[in-house]
Amino acid sequence: MVTFHQVYIEGLRSADEPIVDRLRLEIFLDDVFHNYRSLLDIHTDLLEKLHARQEEQHPRIGAISDLIYDAALRWQDAIIEYGSHYPKAKYAWELEKRTNPKFAAFLDVSLNVDIPTLRSDRASFL
């Protein structure tokens, strides 16, 4: 999710020449990425807690189910909100891609940036 934030959110915000009109950029980002920040914060907090647990219990880590359970309780509302917003996000994304050649070119480049991801390719996050 950090890679997602760096490539897409910061990439659109920091472009020298605006990819999406600056006057509507934040609205577009909210339409497309909505509450991704909530999910990123929950993931980051879980990662920090997992690292702390690893340091405390190294070399044998007992259980992490309490950490996963706590994160799952926090994920629930954020995931439901993110999922229910998905149709609007997909529509805004596809409309911008069809009508804005700069955005389409940005996507082509950003999907091929050499930033390693651990699992699915970045296209699946969108």
Backbone hydrogen bonds in HBPLUS format (Angstrom, degrees):
<---DONOR---> <-ACCEPTOR-->    atom                        ^
c    i                          cat <-CA-CA->   ^        H-A-AA   ^      H-
h    n   atom  resd res      DA  || num        DHA   H-A  angle D-A-AA Bond
n    s   type  num  typ     dist DA aas  dist angle  dist       angle   num
A0005-HIS N   A0001-MET O   2.94 MM   4  6.15 157.2  1.99 143.8 149.1     1
A0006-GLN N   A0002-VAL O   2.88 MM   4  6.16 163.5  1.91 152.9 157.2     2
A0007-VAL N   A0003-THR O   2.82 MM   4  5.94 172.8  1.83 161.4 163.2     3
A0008-TYR N   A0004-PHE O   2.98 MM   4  5.81 161.4  2.02 147.1 152.3     4
A0010-GLU N   A0005-HIS O   2.94 MM   5  6.28 170.8  1.95 170.0 173.0     5
A0012-LEU N   A0008-TYR O   2.98 MM   4  5.96 156.1  2.04 142.0 146.5     6
A0013-ARG N   A0009-ILE O   3.01 MM   4  6.25 158.4  2.06 148.1 154.9     7
A0014-SER N   A0010-GLU O   2.85 MM   4  5.74 156.6  1.90 147.9 153.0     8
A0024-ARG N   A0021-ASP O   2.94 MM   3  5.63 148.7  2.04 119.0 127.6     9
A0025-LEU N   A0021-ASP O   2.95 MM   4  5.86 110.3  2.45 144.8 161.3    10
A0028-PHE N   A0024-ARG O   2.90 MM   4  6.09 159.6  1.94 153.1 159.5    11
A0029-LEU N   A0025-LEU O   2.81 MM   4  6.09 162.5  1.84 157.3 162.2    12
A0030-ASP N   A0026-GLU O   2.98 MM   4  6.14 154.3  2.04 141.3 148.1    13
A0031-ASP N   A0027-ILE O   2.82 MM   4  6.06 156.3  1.88 149.1 156.4    14
A0032-VAL N   A0028-PHE O   2.87 MM   4  6.07 159.9  1.91 155.7 160.5    15
A0033-PHE N   A0029-LEU O   2.74 MM   4  5.52 158.7  1.79 145.1 152.3    16
A0034-HIS N   A0030-ASP O   2.94 MM   4  4.31 134.5  2.15 112.1 121.4    17
A0036-TYR N   A0033-PHE O   2.92 MM   3  5.66 145.0  2.04 142.9 153.8    18
A0038-SER N   A0035-ASN O   3.00 MM   3  5.48 131.2  2.24 111.4 122.8    19
A0040-LEU N   A0036-TYR O   2.82 MM   4  6.11 157.7  1.87 154.1 161.3    20
A0041-ASP N   A0037-ARG O   2.88 MM   4  6.06 159.0  1.92 148.1 153.2    21
A0042-ILE N   A0038-SER O   3.05 MM   4  6.30 156.6  2.11 146.8 152.9    22
A0043-HIS N   A0039-LEU O   2.94 MM   4  6.16 163.9  1.96 152.2 156.7    23
A0044-THR N   A0040-LEU O   2.83 MM   4  5.98 161.2  1.86 151.4 157.1    24
A0045-ASP N   A0041-ASP O   2.94 MM   4  6.05 160.8  1.98 146.1 151.2    25
A0046-LEU N   A0042-ILE O   2.98 MM   4  6.18 160.2  2.02 148.2 153.7    26
A0047-LEU N   A0043-HIS O   2.89 MM   4  6.14 161.9  1.93 151.6 156.5    27
A0048-GLU N   A0044-THR O   2.98 MM   4  6.22 161.0  2.02 150.7 155.4    28
A0049-LYS N   A0045-ASP O   2.98 MM   4  6.24 158.4  2.03 149.2 155.1    29
A0050-LEU N   A0046-LEU O   2.85 MM   4  6.09 153.9  1.91 152.9 160.6    30
A0051-HIS N   A0047-LEU O   2.93 MM   4  6.19 157.8  1.98 151.3 156.9    31
A0052-ALA N   A0048-GLU O   2.95 MM   4  6.19 157.1  2.00 147.0 153.5    32
A0053-ARG N   A0049-LYS O   2.91 MM   4  6.10 158.4  1.96 146.1 151.9    33
A0054-GLN N   A0050-LEU O   2.94 MM   4  6.13 154.9  2.00 144.8 151.9    34
A0055-GLU N   A0051-HIS O   2.95 MM   4  6.24 155.7  2.01 148.5 154.6    35
A0056-GLU N   A0052-ALA O   2.93 MM   4  6.17 156.9  1.99 149.9 156.4    36
A0057-GLN N   A0053-ARG O   2.95 MM   4  6.05 158.2  2.00 152.9 157.7    37
A0058-HIS N   A0054-GLN O   2.91 MM   4  5.44 117.9  2.31 142.8 150.6    38
A0060-ARG N   A0057-GLN O   2.99 MM   3  5.78 110.9  2.48 148.8 145.8    39
A0067-LEU N   A0064-ILE O   2.96 MM   3  5.35 125.0  2.27 107.8 121.6    40
A0068-ILE N   A0064-ILE O   3.06 MM   4  6.41 159.2  2.10 155.4 161.9    41
A0069-TYR N   A0065-SER O   2.81 MM   4  5.88 161.6  1.84 149.4 155.0    42
A0070-ASP N   A0066-ASP O   3.07 MM   4  6.15 161.4  2.10 139.5 144.3    43
A0071-ALA N   A0067-LEU O   3.04 MM   4  6.26 161.5  2.08 145.6 150.6    44
A0072-ALA N   A0068-ILE O   2.81 MM   4  6.01 156.8  1.87 150.9 158.0    45
A0073-LEU N   A0069-TYR O   2.99 MM   4  6.26 154.3  2.06 151.1 157.0    46
A0074-ARG N   A0070-ASP O   3.19 MM   4  6.48 150.2  2.29 141.9 149.9    47
A0074-ARG N   A0071-ALA O   3.07 MM   3  5.04 116.5  2.49  93.5 109.2    48
A0075-TRP N   A0071-ALA O   2.70 MM   4  5.94 144.1  1.83 149.6 161.5    49
A0076-GLN N   A0072-ALA O   3.12 MM   4  6.14 148.0  2.23 145.6 151.0    50
A0079-ILE N   A0075-TRP O   2.71 MM   4  5.72 166.9  1.73 177.0 177.6    51
A0080-ILE N   A0076-GLN O   3.06 MM   4  6.22 162.5  2.09 151.1 156.1    52
A0081-GLU N   A0077-ASP O   2.95 MM   4  6.12 161.8  1.99 148.0 153.1    53
A0082-TYR N   A0078-ALA O   2.88 MM   4  6.04 161.7  1.92 146.6 152.2    54
A0083-GLY N   A0079-ILE O   2.79 MM   4  5.90 166.6  1.81 152.0 156.1    55
A0084-SER N   A0080-ILE O   2.92 MM   4  6.00 158.4  1.97 147.3 153.2    56
A0085-HIS N   A0081-GLU O   3.14 MM   4  6.20 135.1  2.35 139.4 150.1    57
A0086-TYR N   A0083-GLY O   3.19 MM   3  5.11 151.2  2.28  98.4 107.1    58
A0089-ALA N   A0085-HIS O   3.08 MM   4  6.31 161.0  2.11 153.5 159.4    59
A0090-LYS N   A0086-TYR O   2.79 MM   4  5.96 167.1  1.80 165.8 168.0    60
A0091-TYR N   A0087-PRO O   3.04 MM   4  6.16 160.4  2.08 144.8 150.1    61
A0092-ALA N   A0088-LYS O   2.98 MM   4  6.19 167.4  2.00 152.9 155.9    62
A0093-TRP N   A0089-ALA O   2.92 MM   4  6.05 160.6  1.95 152.0 157.6    63
A0094-GLU N   A0090-LYS O   2.93 MM   4  6.06 169.8  1.94 152.6 155.3    64
A0095-LEU N   A0091-TYR O   2.87 MM   4  5.97 160.3  1.91 152.1 158.1    65
A0096-GLU N   A0092-ALA O   3.03 MM   4  6.10 162.8  2.06 143.7 148.5    66
A0097-LYS N   A0093-TRP O   2.97 MM   4  6.16 155.4  2.03 146.4 154.0    67
A0098-ARG N   A0094-GLU O   2.96 MM   4  6.14 153.1  2.03 145.8 152.4    68
A0099-THR N   A0095-LEU O   2.95 MM   4  6.08 152.2  2.03 150.2 157.7    69
A0100-ASN N   A0096-GLU O   2.86 MM   4  5.42 134.7  2.07 145.2 150.8    70
A0103-PHE N   A0100-ASN O   3.07 MM   3  5.37 120.9  2.44 104.9 118.7    71
A0104-ALA N   A0100-ASN O   3.08 MM   4  6.43 161.4  2.11 155.3 160.9    72
A0105-ALA N   A0101-PRO O   2.94 MM   4  6.10 158.6  1.98 145.3 150.9    73
A0106-PHE N   A0102-LYS O   2.87 MM   4  6.07 153.1  1.94 143.0 151.1    74
A0107-LEU N   A0103-PHE O   2.93 MM   4  6.21 155.1  1.99 151.3 157.1    75
A0108-ASP N   A0104-ALA O   3.06 MM   4  6.36 158.8  2.11 146.6 152.2    76
A0109-VAL N   A0105-ALA O   3.01 MM   4  6.28 160.8  2.05 152.8 157.2    77
A0110-SER N   A0106-PHE O   2.78 MM   4  5.90 170.0  1.79 154.8 158.3    78
A0111-LEU N   A0107-LEU O   2.92 MM   4  5.89 153.2  1.99 150.1 154.9    79
A0112-ASN N   A0109-VAL O   3.00 MM   3  5.37 150.6  2.09 108.6 118.0    80
A0113-VAL N   A0110-SER O   3.43 MM   3  5.15 169.7  2.44  98.1 101.0    81
A0115-ILE N   A0113-VAL O   2.95 MM   2  5.76 133.9  2.16 105.2  91.7    82
A0124-SER N   A0121-ASP O   3.10 MM   3  5.89 145.5  2.22 119.8 127.1    83
A0125-PHE N   A0122-ARG O   2.93 MM   3  5.34 146.2  2.05 111.3 121.3    84
A0126-LEU N   A0123-ALA O   3.17 MM   3  5.44 143.4  2.31 103.1 113.0    85
